Amino acid sequence: QGQLVESGGGLVHPGESLKLSCVGVGFFFSTYAMRWFRQGPGKERELVASIGSHNGFGDYADFVKGRFTISRDIAKNTVYLQMNDLRPEDTGVYYCSAARGVYEYWGQGTQVTVSS
């Protein structure tokens, strides 16, 4: 059974940066597309960024383009989300997800709070 473990969340001020990590275990990580979602207070979960299993190109939601970068290290079974120029509206729980066909795994989430 596959598992994902996120880390790297925290409390930062507007304009600061954070880097989230998500380690996958128990499944063939390199064959899965990886995604980061977030859920803000009182909001629905939304897709933030994704990266394919066979390429290093990321796709981004409009509200993070130019500020966030998704990347993956196959050797470490890890996907990252570099978040720059954070804003209060980026506050929420960030989840990583691994998907391949009918198979999908989710992490437990890591809290990101952006506040002055």
Short mmCIF file of the C-alpha atoms (twelve columns), coordinates in Angstrom:
data_MODEL
# 
_entry.id   MODEL 
# 
loop_
_atom_site.group_PDB 
_atom_site.id 
_atom_site.type_symbol 
_atom_site.label_atom_id 
_atom_site.label_alt_id 
_atom_site.label_comp_id 
_atom_site.label_asym_id 
_atom_site.label_seq_id 
_atom_site.Cartn_x 
_atom_site.Cartn_y 
_atom_site.Cartn_z 
_atom_site.pdbx_PDB_model_num 
ATOM 1   C CA . GLN A 1   0.000   0.000  0.000   1 
ATOM 2   C CA . GLY A 2   1.428   3.340  -1.042  1 
ATOM 3   C CA . GLN A 3   1.912   6.232  1.304   1 
ATOM 4   C CA . LEU A 4   2.805   9.896  0.946   1 
ATOM 5   C CA . VAL A 5   4.276   12.045 3.701   1 
ATOM 6   C CA . GLU A 6   4.390   15.827 3.372   1 
ATOM 7   C CA . SER A 7   6.594   18.189 5.327   1 
ATOM 8   C CA . GLY A 8   7.853   21.754 5.224   1 
ATOM 9   C CA . GLY A 9   4.785   23.742 6.156   1 
ATOM 10  C CA . GLY A 10  4.846   26.540 8.685   1 
ATOM 11  C CA . LEU A 11  4.020   30.148 9.530   1 
ATOM 12  C CA . VAL A 12  5.572   32.836 7.342   1 
ATOM 13  C CA . HIS A 13  5.064   36.505 6.599   1 
ATOM 14  C CA . PRO A 14  3.752   37.806 3.270   1 
ATOM 15  C CA . GLY A 15  6.488   37.844 0.648   1 
ATOM 16  C CA . GLU A 16  8.472   35.037 2.253   1 
ATOM 17  C CA . SER A 17  9.129   31.542 0.896   1 
ATOM 18  C CA . LEU A 18  8.581   27.925 1.895   1 
ATOM 19  C CA . LYS A 19  9.538   24.639 0.284   1 
ATOM 20  C CA . LEU A 20  7.234   21.675 0.767   1 
ATOM 21  C CA . SER A 21  8.402   18.088 0.357   1 
ATOM 22  C CA . CYS A 22  6.420   14.913 -0.203  1 
ATOM 23  C CA . VAL A 23  8.036   11.500 0.026   1 
ATOM 24  C CA . GLY A 24  6.376   8.479  -1.544  1 
ATOM 25  C CA . VAL A 25  6.836   4.945  -0.222  1 
ATOM 26  C CA . GLY A 26  5.375   1.594  -1.117  1 
ATOM 27  C CA . PHE A 27  4.707   2.240  -4.800  1 
ATOM 28  C CA . PHE A 28  6.621   2.768  -8.033  1 
ATOM 29  C CA . PHE A 29  7.003   6.520  -7.566  1 
ATOM 30  C CA . SER A 30  8.578   7.302  -10.936 1 
ATOM 31  C CA . THR A 31  5.542   6.018  -12.845 1 
ATOM 32  C CA . TYR A 32  3.038   8.257  -11.084 1 
ATOM 33  C CA . ALA A 33  2.017   11.800 -11.925 1 
ATOM 34  C CA . MET A 34  2.370   13.989 -8.857  1 
ATOM 35  C CA . ARG A 35  0.157   16.876 -7.820  1 
ATOM 36  C CA . TRP A 36  -0.093  19.432 -5.054  1 
ATOM 37  C CA . PHE A 37  -3.527  20.526 -3.846  1 
ATOM 38  C CA . ARG A 38  -4.505  22.945 -1.135  1 
ATOM 39  C CA . GLN A 39  -7.573  23.644 0.963   1 
ATOM 40  C CA . GLY A 40  -7.967  27.052 2.519   1 
ATOM 41  C CA . PRO A 41  -10.236 27.828 5.496   1 
ATOM 42  C CA . GLY A 42  -13.850 27.416 4.410   1 
ATOM 43  C CA . LYS A 43  -12.816 26.615 0.855   1 
ATOM 44  C CA . GLU A 44  -12.875 23.556 -1.363  1 
ATOM 45  C CA . ARG A 45  -9.717  21.669 -2.176  1 
ATOM 46  C CA . GLU A 46  -8.069  23.044 -5.313  1 
ATOM 47  C CA . LEU A 47  -5.291  21.912 -7.607  1 
ATOM 48  C CA . VAL A 48  -2.142  23.999 -7.277  1 
ATOM 49  C CA . ALA A 49  0.435   22.280 -9.495  1 
ATOM 50  C CA . SER A 50  1.153   18.983 -11.221 1 
ATOM 51  C CA . ILE A 51  4.104   17.243 -12.826 1 
ATOM 52  C CA . GLY A 52  4.077   14.257 -15.158 1 
ATOM 53  C CA . SER A 53  5.674   10.907 -14.541 1 
ATOM 54  C CA . HIS A 54  8.006   11.086 -17.524 1 
ATOM 55  C CA . ASN A 55  8.931   14.712 -17.806 1 
ATOM 56  C CA . GLY A 56  10.000  17.528 -15.611 1 
ATOM 57  C CA . PHE A 57  7.465   20.044 -16.836 1 
ATOM 58  C CA . GLY A 58  4.995   21.459 -14.374 1 
ATOM 59  C CA . ASP A 59  1.508   22.782 -14.847 1 
ATOM 60  C CA . TYR A 60  0.188   25.469 -12.527 1 
ATOM 61  C CA . ALA A 61  -3.005  27.082 -11.450 1 
ATOM 62  C CA . ASP A 62  -3.184  30.692 -12.578 1 
ATOM 63  C CA . PHE A 63  -3.116  31.949 -9.001  1 
ATOM 64  C CA . VAL A 64  0.402   30.534 -8.405  1 
ATOM 65  C CA . LYS A 65  2.041   30.932 -11.816 1 
ATOM 66  C CA . GLY A 66  5.357   32.706 -11.553 1 
ATOM 67  C CA . ARG A 67  5.528   32.180 -7.781  1 
ATOM 68  C CA . PHE A 68  5.437   28.383 -7.221  1 
ATOM 69  C CA . THR A 69  7.603   25.680 -8.784  1 
ATOM 70  C CA . ILE A 70  6.936   21.951 -8.682  1 
ATOM 71  C CA . SER A 71  9.797   19.491 -9.133  1 
ATOM 72  C CA . ARG A 72  10.568  15.861 -8.458  1 
ATOM 73  C CA . ASP A 73  13.632  13.841 -7.506  1 
ATOM 74  C CA . ILE A 74  13.118  10.290 -8.715  1 
ATOM 75  C CA . ALA A 75  16.127  8.995  -6.810  1 
ATOM 76  C CA . LYS A 76  14.634  10.264 -3.544  1 
ATOM 77  C CA . ASN A 77  10.993  9.411  -4.349  1 
ATOM 78  C CA . THR A 78  10.211  13.003 -3.526  1 
ATOM 79  C CA . VAL A 79  8.202   15.812 -5.061  1 
ATOM 80  C CA . TYR A 80  8.717   19.413 -4.010  1 
ATOM 81  C CA . LEU A 81  6.744   22.613 -4.119  1 
ATOM 82  C CA . GLN A 82  8.857   25.749 -3.908  1 
ATOM 83  C CA . MET A 83  6.597   28.622 -2.902  1 
ATOM 84  C CA . ASN A 84  7.867   32.172 -3.270  1 
ATOM 85  C CA . ASP A 85  6.232   35.524 -2.638  1 
ATOM 86  C CA . LEU A 86  3.638   33.941 -0.401  1 
ATOM 87  C CA . ARG A 87  0.377   35.778 0.180   1 
ATOM 88  C CA . PRO A 88  -2.246  35.504 2.927   1 
ATOM 89  C CA . GLU A 89  -4.596  33.858 0.420   1 
ATOM 90  C CA . ASP A 90  -2.081  31.008 0.062   1 
ATOM 91  C CA . THR A 91  -2.932  29.927 3.601   1 
ATOM 92  C CA . GLY A 92  -4.274  26.402 3.851   1 
ATOM 93  C CA . VAL A 93  -3.475  22.745 4.200   1 
ATOM 94  C CA . TYR A 94  -1.335  21.505 1.322   1 
ATOM 95  C CA . TYR A 95  -1.682  17.920 0.157   1 
ATOM 96  C CA . CYS A 96  0.337   15.922 -2.295  1 
ATOM 97  C CA . SER A 97  -1.216  13.253 -4.469  1 
ATOM 98  C CA . ALA A 98  0.164   10.478 -6.650  1 
ATOM 99  C CA . ALA A 99  -1.952  9.219  -9.521  1 
ATOM 100 C CA . ARG A 100 -1.651  6.529  -12.165 1 
ATOM 101 C CA . GLY A 101 -4.763  5.211  -13.852 1 
ATOM 102 C CA . VAL A 102 -7.172  4.031  -11.163 1 
ATOM 103 C CA . TYR A 103 -4.509  4.191  -8.488  1 
ATOM 104 C CA . GLU A 104 -4.265  7.295  -6.327  1 
ATOM 105 C CA . TYR A 105 -2.566  8.092  -3.040  1 
ATOM 106 C CA . TRP A 106 -2.870  11.109 -0.766  1 
ATOM 107 C CA . GLY A 107 -0.738  12.502 1.990   1 
ATOM 108 C CA . GLN A 108 -2.020  13.737 5.332   1 
ATOM 109 C CA . GLY A 109 -1.354  17.385 4.520   1 
ATOM 110 C CA . THR A 110 0.901   20.093 5.882   1 
ATOM 111 C CA . GLN A 111 -0.315  23.463 7.156   1 
ATOM 112 C CA . VAL A 112 0.892   26.667 5.513   1 
ATOM 113 C CA . THR A 113 -0.049  29.933 7.174   1 
ATOM 114 C CA . VAL A 114 0.842   33.299 5.678   1 
ATOM 115 C CA . SER A 115 0.191   36.152 8.048   1 
ATOM 116 C CA . SER A 116 1.686   39.454 9.064   1 
# 
